[in-house]
Amino acid sequence: MSANKPRKVGQPVYRKPDLRLVPSPDEERKPQAPDPELKEVLDRMRRRYRVQRERIEREPGGKDAA
């Protein structure tokens, strides 16, 4: 709604929100080292994915072929 147009009775007045960004107090904190167990699980998942992709690429006529 423009400031120049008259508003109808009962119509709410639009006001821009008074929001602002506040810097997080944790921004200066150094990142933590990843959990070794989680890193191991992720590495295994990546390895399995890579092996599966290689199998699919080697067998173009396999069951997953489109």
LINPEWO-V174130 format. One record per residue. N is the residue number from 0. SS is DSSP state (a for helix, b for strand, c for the rest). PSI is psi in whole degrees, 0 to 359 (999 if undefined). OMEGA is omega in degrees with one decimal (* if undefined). Layout:
n->{N/N}
ss->{SS/SS}
psi->{PSI/PSI}
omega->{OMEGA/OMEGA}
This chain:
n->{0/1/2/3/4/5/6/7/8/9/10/11/12/13/14/15/16/17/18/19/20/21/22/23/24/25/26/27/28/29/30/31/32/33/34/35/36/37/38/39/40/41/42/43/44/45/46/47/48/49/50/51/52/53/54/55/56/57/58/59/60/61/62/63/64/65}
ss->{c/c/c/c/c/c/c/c/c/c/c/c/c/c/c/c/c/c/c/c/c/c/c/c/c/c/c/c/c/c/c/c/c/c/c/a/a/a/a/a/a/a/a/a/a/a/a/a/a/a/a/a/a/a/a/a/a/a/c/c/c/c/c/c/c/c}
psi->{133/152/340/339/139/147/151/157/132/353/131/152/128/128/138/139/146/63/149/156/134/128/140/140/343/0/327/352/138/147/143/155/141/150/127/322/318/319/319/317/315/319/318/319/317/318/314/318/315/316/317/316/318/320/316/318/327/332/77/337/14/184/337/358/143/999}
omega->{-179.7/178.8/-177.8/-177.7/175.7/-178.5/-179.4/179.3/178.8/179.6/-177.9/178.1/178.6/174.0/176.7/179.5/179.6/-179.5/175.2/179.0/177.8/-179.3/-179.9/178.3/-178.7/-176.2/-177.1/-179.2/179.2/178.4/180.0/176.0/-180.0/178.3/-177.7/-179.8/179.3/178.7/179.3/179.2/179.2/177.8/178.1/179.5/178.6/179.2/179.8/179.5/-179.5/179.2/179.8/178.8/179.7/179.1/-179.3/-179.4/-180.0/-177.0/-177.2/-178.7/-177.3/-175.9/-179.4/-178.3/-179.0/*}
